[in-house]
Protein backbone atom coordinates (compact mmCIF):
# COMPACT_ATOMS: atom_id res chain seq x y z
CA UNK A 1 0.00 0.00 0.00
CA UNK A 2 2.96 2.35 0.34
CA UNK A 3 6.08 3.02 -1.65
CA UNK A 4 8.57 1.97 0.95
CA UNK A 5 11.88 1.33 -0.75
CA UNK A 6 13.05 4.94 -0.64
CA UNK A 7 11.53 5.48 2.79
CA UNK A 8 8.64 7.62 1.63
CA UNK A 9 5.43 7.08 -0.22
CA UNK A 10 6.08 10.15 -2.35
CA UNK A 11 9.81 10.21 -2.76
CA UNK A 12 10.23 13.45 -0.87
CA UNK A 13 13.96 12.90 -0.47
CA UNK A 14 14.26 13.99 -4.11
CA UNK A 15 13.41 17.48 -5.49
CA UNK A 16 9.79 18.33 -4.80
CA UNK A 17 7.13 19.22 -7.37
CA UNK A 18 6.81 22.72 -8.78
CA UNK A 19 5.33 25.43 -6.59
CA UNK A 20 2.34 25.94 -8.89
CA UNK A 21 1.52 22.24 -8.85
CA UNK A 22 1.89 22.18 -5.06
CA UNK A 23 -0.56 25.06 -4.64
CA UNK A 24 -3.13 23.54 -7.01
CA UNK A 25 -3.00 20.08 -5.41
CA UNK A 26 -2.99 21.57 -1.90
CA UNK A 27 -6.08 23.62 -2.73
CA UNK A 28 -7.78 20.47 -4.03
CA UNK A 29 -6.77 18.56 -0.89
CA UNK A 30 -8.19 21.35 1.30
CA UNK A 31 -11.50 21.25 -0.59
CA UNK A 32 -11.63 17.45 -0.30
CA UNK A 33 -10.89 17.70 3.43
CA UNK A 34 -13.68 20.21 4.08
CA UNK A 35 -16.26 18.21 2.10
CA UNK A 36 -15.14 14.95 3.73
CA UNK A 37 -15.41 16.29 7.28
CA UNK A 38 -18.81 17.95 6.81
CA UNK A 39 -20.27 15.08 4.78
CA UNK A 40 -19.15 12.25 7.04
CA UNK A 41 -20.16 14.13 10.20
CA UNK A 42 -23.65 14.37 8.67
CA UNK A 43 -23.56 10.62 7.96
CA UNK A 44 -22.62 9.83 11.57
CA UNK A 45 -25.30 12.21 12.85
CA UNK A 46 -27.95 10.70 10.56
CA UNK A 47 -27.21 7.17 11.79
CA UNK A 48 -27.19 8.22 15.45
CA UNK A 49 -30.29 10.44 15.19
CA UNK A 50 -32.47 8.16 13.02
CA UNK A 51 -33.66 5.08 14.90
CA UNK A 52 -34.36 3.11 11.73
CA UNK A 53 -30.90 3.80 10.33
CA UNK A 54 -29.30 3.03 13.67
CA UNK A 55 -30.92 -0.41 13.95
CA UNK A 56 -29.89 -1.58 10.47
CA UNK A 57 -26.75 -3.78 10.57
CA UNK A 58 -25.55 -2.44 7.21
CA UNK A 59 -25.49 1.10 8.57
CA UNK A 60 -23.16 -0.06 11.34
CA UNK A 61 -20.63 -0.75 8.61
CA UNK A 62 -21.48 2.58 6.95
CA UNK A 63 -20.77 4.32 10.27
CA UNK A 64 -17.39 2.57 10.39
CA UNK A 65 -16.63 3.76 6.86
CA UNK A 66 -17.55 7.33 7.82
CA UNK A 67 -15.24 7.23 10.86
CA UNK A 68 -12.42 5.88 8.67
CA UNK A 69 -12.98 8.69 6.15
CA UNK A 70 -12.96 11.28 8.96
CA UNK A 71 -9.70 9.88 10.29
CA UNK A 72 -8.19 10.06 6.82
CA UNK A 73 -9.31 13.67 6.31
CA UNK A 74 -8.31 14.98 9.73
CA UNK A 75 -4.83 13.44 9.85
CA UNK A 76 -3.62 11.82 6.62
CA UNK A 77 -4.72 14.52 4.15
CA UNK A 78 -3.90 17.37 6.53
CA UNK A 79 -0.23 16.42 6.80
CA UNK A 80 -0.02 15.77 3.05
CA UNK A 81 -1.11 19.38 2.57
CA UNK A 82 1.50 20.51 5.07
CA UNK A 83 4.22 18.55 3.25
CA UNK A 84 3.25 20.02 -0.11
CA UNK A 85 3.18 23.62 1.12
CA UNK A 86 6.49 23.23 2.98
CA UNK A 87 8.13 21.52 -0.02
CA UNK A 88 8.66 18.22 1.79
CA UNK A 89 10.03 19.55 5.06
CA UNK A 90 8.62 17.87 8.20
CA UNK A 91 8.39 20.20 11.22
CA UNK A 92 6.25 18.20 13.65
CA UNK A 93 8.79 15.90 15.30
CA UNK A 94 9.39 12.17 15.12
CA UNK A 95 6.46 11.10 17.33
CA UNK A 96 3.97 12.90 15.12
CA UNK A 97 5.64 11.43 12.04
CA UNK A 98 5.27 7.97 13.54
CA UNK A 99 1.60 8.62 14.34
CA UNK A 100 0.93 9.96 10.83
CA UNK A 101 2.51 7.02 9.03
CA UNK A 102 0.66 4.59 11.31
CA UNK A 103 -2.75 6.19 10.71
CA UNK A 104 -1.91 6.33 7.01
CA UNK A 105 -1.78 2.53 7.07
CA UNK A 106 -5.16 2.19 8.80
CA UNK A 107 -7.52 4.10 6.49
CA UNK A 108 -7.63 1.99 3.32
CA UNK A 109 -7.57 -1.48 4.99
CA UNK A 110 -10.44 -0.62 7.36
CA UNK A 111 -12.52 0.64 4.44
CA UNK A 112 -11.93 -2.30 2.12
CA UNK A 113 -12.38 -4.93 4.86
CA UNK A 114 -15.59 -3.23 5.98
CA UNK A 115 -16.90 -3.29 2.42
CA UNK A 116 -15.96 -6.98 2.22
CA UNK A 117 -18.00 -7.66 5.37
CA UNK A 118 -21.00 -5.84 3.91
CA UNK A 119 -20.63 -7.81 0.67
CA UNK A 120 -20.66 -11.09 2.59
CA UNK A 121 -23.82 -9.98 4.40
CA UNK A 122 -25.55 -9.07 1.12
CA UNK A 123 -24.53 -12.36 -0.49
CA UNK A 124 -25.69 -14.43 2.48
CA UNK A 125 -29.03 -12.62 2.50
CA UNK A 126 -29.71 -13.06 -1.21
CA UNK A 127 -28.36 -16.61 -1.52
CA UNK A 128 -30.61 -17.87 1.28
CA UNK A 129 -34.04 -16.46 0.36
CA UNK A 130 -35.86 -18.53 2.97
CA UNK A 131 -33.37 -18.02 5.77
CA UNK A 132 -33.43 -14.25 5.40
CA UNK A 133 -36.97 -14.14 6.82
CA UNK A 134 -36.10 -15.96 10.02
CA UNK A 135 -36.36 -14.13 13.31
CA UNK A 136 -32.60 -14.48 13.81
CA UNK A 137 -30.90 -13.25 10.64
CA UNK A 138 -27.35 -13.96 9.52
CA UNK A 139 -26.22 -10.40 10.26
CA UNK A 140 -27.66 -8.74 13.34
CA UNK A 141 -26.63 -5.39 14.79
CA UNK A 142 -24.58 -7.07 17.53
CA UNK A 143 -22.76 -9.23 15.00
CA UNK A 144 -22.11 -6.16 12.84
CA UNK A 145 -20.65 -4.32 15.84
CA UNK A 146 -18.47 -7.34 16.61
CA UNK A 147 -17.28 -7.53 12.99
CA UNK A 148 -16.47 -3.81 12.89
CA UNK A 149 -14.55 -4.06 16.19
CA UNK A 150 -12.50 -7.00 14.89
CA UNK A 151 -11.71 -5.14 11.65
CA UNK A 152 -10.48 -2.04 13.48
CA UNK A 153 -8.43 -4.06 15.98
CA UNK A 154 -6.78 -6.05 13.19
CA UNK A 155 -5.95 -2.92 11.14
CA UNK A 156 -4.57 -1.05 14.15
CA UNK A 157 -2.39 -3.96 15.25
CA UNK A 158 -1.15 -4.58 11.70
CA UNK A 159 -0.24 -0.90 11.24
CA UNK A 160 1.70 -0.96 14.53
CA UNK A 161 4.02 -3.74 13.35
CA UNK A 162 6.67 -1.23 12.09
CA UNK A 163 6.43 0.60 15.43
CA UNK A 164 7.11 -2.67 17.25
CA UNK A 165 10.35 -3.15 15.31
CA UNK A 166 9.80 -4.54 11.79
CA UNK A 167 11.17 -1.56 9.84
CA UNK A 168 14.19 -0.55 7.78
CA UNK A 169 15.49 2.25 10.00
CA UNK A 170 15.31 3.19 13.65
CA UNK A 171 14.35 6.80 13.00
CA UNK A 172 11.33 8.11 11.12
CA UNK A 173 12.62 11.64 10.48
CA UNK A 174 15.93 12.19 8.68
CA UNK A 175 17.21 15.50 7.25
CA UNK A 176 13.83 17.11 7.91
CA UNK A 177 11.83 14.47 5.98
CA UNK A 178 9.20 12.11 7.43
CA UNK A 179 9.84 8.61 6.05
CA UNK A 180 7.73 5.48 5.75
CA UNK A 181 10.32 3.11 7.20
CA UNK A 182 8.60 -0.02 5.91
CA UNK A 183 10.47 -3.02 4.61
CA UNK A 184 9.66 -4.31 1.14
CA UNK A 185 8.44 -7.60 2.62
CA UNK A 186 6.04 -5.83 4.98
CA UNK A 187 4.74 -3.60 2.17
CA UNK A 188 4.16 -6.60 -0.10
CA UNK A 189 2.45 -8.52 2.71
CA UNK A 190 0.27 -5.51 3.54
CA UNK A 191 -0.69 -5.08 -0.11
CA UNK A 192 -1.65 -8.74 -0.45
CA UNK A 193 -3.55 -9.18 2.84
CA UNK A 194 -5.20 -5.77 3.03
CA UNK A 195 -5.86 -4.98 -0.61
CA UNK A 196 -5.40 -7.71 -3.22
CA UNK A 197 -7.05 -10.54 -1.26
CA UNK A 198 -10.10 -8.49 -0.07
CA UNK A 199 -10.41 -7.04 -3.58
CA UNK A 200 -10.54 -10.46 -5.22
CA UNK A 201 -12.92 -11.81 -2.56
CA UNK A 202 -15.29 -8.84 -2.96
CA UNK A 203 -15.27 -9.16 -6.75
CA UNK A 204 -16.09 -12.88 -6.51
CA UNK A 205 -18.92 -12.22 -4.06
CA UNK A 206 -20.49 -9.57 -6.27
CA UNK A 207 -20.15 -11.83 -9.29
CA UNK A 208 -22.21 -14.40 -7.39
CA UNK A 209 -24.71 -11.73 -6.35
CA UNK A 210 -25.03 -10.72 -10.00
CA UNK A 211 -25.72 -14.32 -11.01
CA UNK A 212 -28.33 -14.66 -8.28
CA UNK A 213 -30.09 -11.50 -9.43
CA UNK A 214 -29.90 -12.57 -13.07
CA UNK A 215 -31.21 -16.07 -12.62
CA UNK A 216 -33.89 -15.03 -10.14
CA UNK A 217 -33.45 -18.25 -8.22
CA UNK A 218 -34.55 -16.65 -4.97
CA UNK A 219 -37.73 -15.28 -6.54
CA UNK A 220 -38.53 -18.71 -7.92
CA UNK A 221 -38.23 -20.17 -4.44
CA UNK A 222 -40.47 -17.47 -3.08
CA UNK A 223 -43.03 -17.91 -5.84
CA UNK A 224 -43.98 -21.33 -4.47
CA UNK A 225 -45.83 -19.47 -1.76
CA UNK A 226 -48.97 -17.58 -2.60
CA UNK A 227 -51.07 -14.77 -1.22
CA UNK A 228 -49.92 -12.06 1.15
CA UNK A 229 -46.91 -14.01 2.37
CA UNK A 230 -45.68 -14.39 -1.21
CA UNK A 231 -45.93 -10.64 -1.83
CA UNK A 232 -44.12 -9.86 1.42
CA UNK A 233 -41.29 -12.22 0.54
CA UNK A 234 -40.94 -10.71 -2.93
CA UNK A 235 -40.90 -7.20 -1.45
CA UNK A 236 -38.20 -8.12 1.07
CA UNK A 237 -36.14 -9.78 -1.64
CA UNK A 238 -36.35 -6.67 -3.84
CA UNK A 239 -35.31 -4.49 -0.90
CA UNK A 240 -32.31 -6.73 -0.20
CA UNK A 241 -31.37 -6.72 -3.88
CA UNK A 242 -31.64 -2.92 -3.94
CA UNK A 243 -29.39 -2.73 -0.86
CA UNK A 244 -26.85 -4.99 -2.58
CA UNK A 245 -26.83 -2.71 -5.62
CA UNK A 246 -26.31 0.31 -3.34
CA UNK A 247 -23.31 -1.30 -1.66
CA UNK A 248 -21.96 -2.35 -5.07
CA UNK A 249 -21.93 1.31 -6.16
CA UNK A 250 -20.01 2.27 -3.01
CA UNK A 251 -17.57 -0.61 -3.57
CA UNK A 252 -17.17 0.41 -7.22
CA UNK A 253 -16.41 4.01 -6.25
CA UNK A 254 -13.84 2.83 -3.72
CA UNK A 255 -12.07 0.62 -6.24
CA UNK A 256 -12.18 3.29 -8.96
CA UNK A 257 -10.55 5.84 -6.63
CA UNK A 258 -7.97 3.68 -4.84
CA UNK A 259 -6.95 0.97 -7.33
CA UNK A 260 -4.66 3.21 -9.49
CA UNK A 261 -2.63 4.43 -6.51
CA UNK A 262 -2.46 1.01 -4.87
CA UNK A 263 -1.40 -0.70 -8.11
CA UNK A 264 1.34 1.89 -8.59
CA UNK A 265 2.45 1.34 -5.00
CA UNK A 266 2.60 -2.44 -5.46
CA UNK A 267 4.53 -2.16 -8.75
CA UNK A 268 7.10 0.22 -7.26
CA UNK A 269 7.58 -2.06 -4.25
CA UNK A 270 8.18 -5.04 -6.53
CA UNK A 271 10.46 -3.08 -8.89
CA UNK A 272 12.08 -0.36 -6.75
CA UNK A 273 14.34 0.75 -9.62
CA UNK A 274 11.36 2.60 -11.11
CA UNK A 275 10.86 4.77 -8.00
CA UNK A 276 13.44 7.34 -9.06
CA UNK A 277 11.90 7.69 -12.55
CA UNK A 278 8.27 7.88 -11.41
CA UNK A 279 6.97 11.47 -11.61
CA UNK A 280 5.99 12.76 -8.18
CA UNK A 281 3.13 14.65 -9.81
CA UNK A 282 1.65 11.29 -10.82
CA UNK A 283 1.95 10.02 -7.24
CA UNK A 284 0.10 13.03 -5.83
CA UNK A 285 -2.60 12.95 -8.51
CA UNK A 286 -3.34 9.26 -7.93
CA UNK A 287 -3.32 9.87 -4.17
CA UNK A 288 -5.76 12.73 -4.71
CA UNK A 289 -8.16 10.35 -6.47
CA UNK A 290 -7.90 8.00 -3.50
CA UNK A 291 -8.73 10.80 -1.06
CA UNK A 292 -11.62 11.85 -3.30
CA UNK A 293 -13.40 8.64 -2.32
CA UNK A 294 -13.75 9.88 1.27
CA UNK A 295 -15.56 12.99 0.00
CA UNK A 296 -17.77 11.02 -2.42
CA UNK A 297 -19.15 8.50 0.08
CA UNK A 298 -21.59 10.83 1.94
CA UNK A 299 -23.15 11.86 -1.39
CA UNK A 300 -23.46 8.22 -2.46
CA UNK A 301 -25.24 7.37 0.80
CA UNK A 302 -27.75 10.19 0.39
CA UNK A 303 -28.36 9.57 -3.32
CA UNK A 304 -28.82 5.82 -2.95
CA UNK A 305 -30.67 5.72 0.38
CA UNK A 306 -33.86 7.73 0.87
CA UNK A 307 -33.64 7.54 4.67
CA UNK A 308 -30.28 9.29 4.65
CA UNK A 309 -31.62 11.99 2.34
CA UNK A 310 -34.73 12.45 4.51
CA UNK A 311 -32.61 12.71 7.67
CA UNK A 312 -30.33 15.29 6.02
CA UNK A 313 -33.33 17.39 4.94
CA UNK A 314 -34.91 17.24 8.41
CA UNK A 315 -31.59 18.22 10.00
CA UNK A 316 -31.20 21.20 7.68
CA UNK A 317 -34.79 22.29 8.32
CA UNK A 318 -34.26 22.05 12.10
CA UNK A 319 -31.08 24.10 11.89
CA UNK A 320 -32.84 26.68 9.73
CA UNK A 321 -35.78 26.81 12.14
CA UNK A 322 -33.45 27.33 15.11
CA UNK A 323 -31.60 30.09 13.28
CA UNK A 324 -34.85 31.80 12.29
CA UNK A 325 -36.18 31.36 15.78
CA UNK A 326 -33.01 32.87 17.19
CA UNK A 327 -33.30 35.83 14.82
CA UNK A 328 -36.95 36.22 15.74
CA UNK A 329 -36.06 36.16 19.45
CA UNK A 330 -33.40 38.79 18.92
CA UNK A 331 -35.85 40.92 16.94
CA UNK A 332 -38.47 40.48 19.65
CA UNK A 333 -36.01 41.49 22.36
CA UNK A 334 -34.90 44.47 20.31
CA UNK A 335 -38.53 45.49 19.80
CA UNK A 336 -39.23 45.18 23.52
CA UNK A 337 -36.15 47.24 24.34
CA UNK A 338 -37.15 49.86 21.81
CA UNK A 339 -40.73 50.02 23.19
CA UNK A 340 -39.46 50.28 26.76
CA UNK A 341 -37.18 53.13 25.83
CA UNK A 342 -40.02 54.91 24.00
CA UNK A 343 -42.26 54.55 27.04
CA UNK A 344 -39.57 55.87 29.37
CA UNK A 345 -38.88 58.79 27.03
CA UNK A 346 -42.59 59.53 26.85
CA UNK A 347 -42.85 59.42 30.65
CA UNK A 348 -39.91 61.77 30.97
CA UNK A 349 -41.49 64.18 28.51
CA UNK A 350 -44.82 64.04 30.33
CA UNK A 351 -43.09 64.62 33.67
CA UNK A 352 -41.15 67.52 32.25
CA UNK A 353 -44.32 69.07 30.75
CA UNK A 354 -46.30 68.74 33.99
CA UNK A 355 -43.42 70.30 35.92
CA UNK A 356 -43.39 73.28 33.56
CA UNK A 357 -47.16 73.68 33.91
CA UNK A 358 -46.88 73.68 37.69
CA UNK A 359 -44.19 76.34 37.57
CA UNK A 360 -46.33 78.45 35.24
CA UNK A 361 -49.35 78.19 37.58
CA UNK A 362 -47.26 79.17 40.58
CA UNK A 363 -45.86 82.23 38.76
CA UNK A 364 -49.34 83.45 37.83
N, C-alpha and C positions, 0 to 999 in steps of 0.2 A: 504493500500500500504506500510505501514511501521510497524515495530515491535515496538509498542509504550509503552507497559506496563512497561518495565524496563528503559524507557527513551531513548533508543538508538535502532537503527535498526540493530545493530550488537552485542549488549551486551558487549560493551567495558568496562563496569564497572567491569567485571569479568576478570580473567587472559586472556591475548591475545593469539593469535596463536603462533606457534613456529617460530623462526627467519627464518629458511629455507623456510617454507611455505609463510611467509610474503614477502621474497625476490622474490620467484617464482611468486606469485600472483601480486606483485607490478610491476615486469618486464612485465607480461602479460598486466596489466592495462596500462602501459606506451606505449606498442606497439599498443594496441587498441586506445589509445588517439591520437597517431601520425597518424594512418591510418584514424581515424574518422575525424580529422581536415583537413587533405589534401583532402580526398575523398569528404567530404561535401562542402568544399570550391570550388572544381571543379564543383560540382553539381550546386551550386549557380551561379558560373561564366557561366556555360553552359546555364542556363535558362536566365540570364541577357543578354548574348552575342548573343544567337540565337533567332531571331525574331519569328520563328515558335514555338519554345518551350515556349517563353515568352507569346505568345497569347493563348496558350492552357489552359483552366481552370484547368484541372487536374494537370498541372505542377505548378500552384499556390499552390496547396496543397503539392506537392512534395517539393517546396521551403520551405514551413512551416516546413515540416518534417526535412529538412536539417538544418534549423536554430535551431530546437529543439535538434537535435543530436549534433550540435556544442556547444550549451549551456551545454548539459550534459557532453561533453568531456572536455570543458574548466574549468568547475567549479565542477560538481559533482564528476567525476572520479579523478580529480586532488587532491581534498582533501581526497578522499578515499586512494589514494596512500600515501599522507602525514601521514594519521592516521596509516596505516600499518607500514610504515618505522619508525615512532616514537612510535610504540607499544601502540597506543591508546591515546597518550597525545595530547591535543589541545593547540596550541600556538599562535592562531591568534585572540584571543579576542572574547567577546560575540557578538558584532555586526556582525562579519564575520561568526560566528557560526549560528546566526539567518538567515543571507543571504543564507548560504549554505543549511540549512535545508529547507528553503522556495523554493529555486530553485530546490532542490531535489524532491519536491512535484509537480513541474510544468512539468518536462520532459515527464514522461509516460502518464499522462492524455492528454497533447496536441497531442502527437503522436497517441494515440488510437482514440481520438475524430476526429482528422483529417482524419484518415483512415476510420472511420465511415461515414464522410461526402463524401469522394470519393466513398465509396460503394453505398451510396444512389444515387449519380450522375450516376454511372454505371447501377444500377438497373433501374432508371427512364428512361435512354436512351434506354436500351434493352427491357423494358416492353412496351414502346410506340414507335413501329417501324415507325409509320407514323409521330408522333409528333417530332421525332428526326431530321427530315429534314426541319422543319420550319425555317424561318429566325431568329426567337427569340427562342433559345433553352432553356431547363430547367436550365442548368448551364452555365452562361456566366462568363467572366473573372471578371466583377464587382461583381457578386453575389458570386463568389469564394473568392474574396478579402474580402467581407463583412463577409462571413462564417468564414474565417480564423481569422479575427479580433475579431469576437464574441468568438471563441474558446479560443484564447489567453487571452482575457479579463476575461472570466469565470475562466480559470485555474489560472490566477494570483490572482484574488480576492479570490478564494477558498483556495489557498495556504497561503494567508495572514490572514485567520481566526484565526490561533493560535497566530499570532502577535498581532491581535486586542484584544485578551484576553481569547479565548477558549483554554486553555492549563492546564496541570497538575501543573506546577511549574512556578514561576515568573522568574527564571534564566535559561538560556540555558547551561551555563558552570558551572560545579560543580566538584571540586577536579581535575581540569585539563582535564575533559572529556566533549566533546560537545554532548548534549543530544537532542533527538527528544521529545520535551515536549508535545506530543499529547495525548489527552484523548482516551480511548478505543472507546467511542462513535464516536468521530470524525474520527478515523481510520477506523472503520467499515463503517461509512457513506461514506467516501472517497473511500473505496474499492468497495462499491456497485455502487455509482454514476459514478465513473471515471474508473472503470475496469469491474466489473461483468455485469452491464447493457449494456455498449457499446459493450462488447464482445458478449453477447447473441444477441444483435440487428444485429451486423455485421455478425454473423454466420447465422442468419435467412435470411438476405438479400442475402448472397452468396448461400444459399440453393435455394432461388427463382431464382437467376441468373443461377444456374446450371440446374434447371428444364426448364427454358426458352431456354437455349442452347440445352438441350437434346430433347425437343419436337419440336424445330424449328418453333414455332408458328409465330415468327416475319418474318422468311423467307417465310412462307406460305402466310402471308399477303402481303409481297412484290411481291410474284410470280404472283399475280393477274394482275400486270402491265407487260407490255412486252416492248421489244426493249431496247434502250439505257438507258431509265429511270430505267427500271428493273435492268439492270446490275449495274448502279450507286448505287441504293438502296442496292443491295446485297453486293457490295463492302464496302459501309459505314457500313453496319451491321457487316460484318466480321471484319472491323477495330475496331468497338466498342466492339465486343466480344473479340478481341485480347487484347484490353486495359483493359477489365475487368479481363481477365486471368492474365495480368501483375500485376494489383493491388492485385489480390488474392494471388499471390506469395509473394508480399511484406507484406500483412496482415498475411499470414502463417508464414513467417520468424519472424515477430514481436511476434506473439503468442507463437511460439516455443521457443523464447529466453526469454520472460518475464513471461509467465504463471507459470513456476516452482517457481520462486522467489515470485511472487505475491500470489500464493496459499499458500506457506509457511507462508508468512506474515499474510494472512487472518486467517489461522489456529492458529497461535501463538497469534493473537489478541483475538480470540474467546476463546482459552484455554491457558491463560498466564502461567499456571503451567509448561508447556512444554518448556518455554523460557530457563530456567536454564539448561535443559538437552539437548538442541539442540546444536550440534557441531558448533562452529563459523566458522570452515573450510567450512562446508556445506553452511552457509550463504554467505560467500565470493565467493564460487564457483558458486552458483546460481546467485548472483549479477553480476559476471563476464560474465555469459551467457547473462544476460540482456543488459549489456553494449556492448557486441559483436554485437548486432543488429544495433547499431549506426555505426559500422564500416562496416557491411555487406551491408547496404542500397545503398551506392554509386555504389557498384559493381552490385547490382541487377538492378539499373536504367540503367547502361550501357549495361548489358547483355540482358535486355529485351526490350530496346528501342534503335533503330538504330540511332535516331537523337542525343541522348546523346553520343553514341559511336563516331559518326562522329564529333561532336563538340569537344570531348576530343582529338581525333586524330589531328584535325586542330589546336587546342591550343598547343599541344606538338610540332607539326611541326613549328608553328610560333615561339615558344620559342627556338627551335633548330636553326631556321634560324637566329633569332636575335643574339644568342650566336655565331654562325659561322660568321655572319656578323661583330660582334664585334671583334672576333679574327682576321678576315681578315683586319679590319680597323687598328687594333693594328700592324699587320704584315706589312701593307702598310706604316704606319707611321714609323715603325722601319726601313723599307727598305729605305724610303725617308731620314731619319736621317743618316743612314749609307752611302747613296750615297752623301749626302751633305758633310759629314765629309771626304769622299774620295776625293771629288772635292777640298775641302779646303786644304787637305793635299797635293794633287797634285799641287795646285797653289803655296803653300808654297815651295814645292820642286823646281818647275820651277823658282820661284823668287830667291831662294837661288842659283840655278845653274847659272842663268843669272848674278847675282851679282858677283859670283866667276869668270865668264868669263870676266866681265868688269874689275875686279881687275887684272886679268892676262894680258889683253890687255894694261892696263895702265903701268904695270911693264915693259913690253917689249918695 
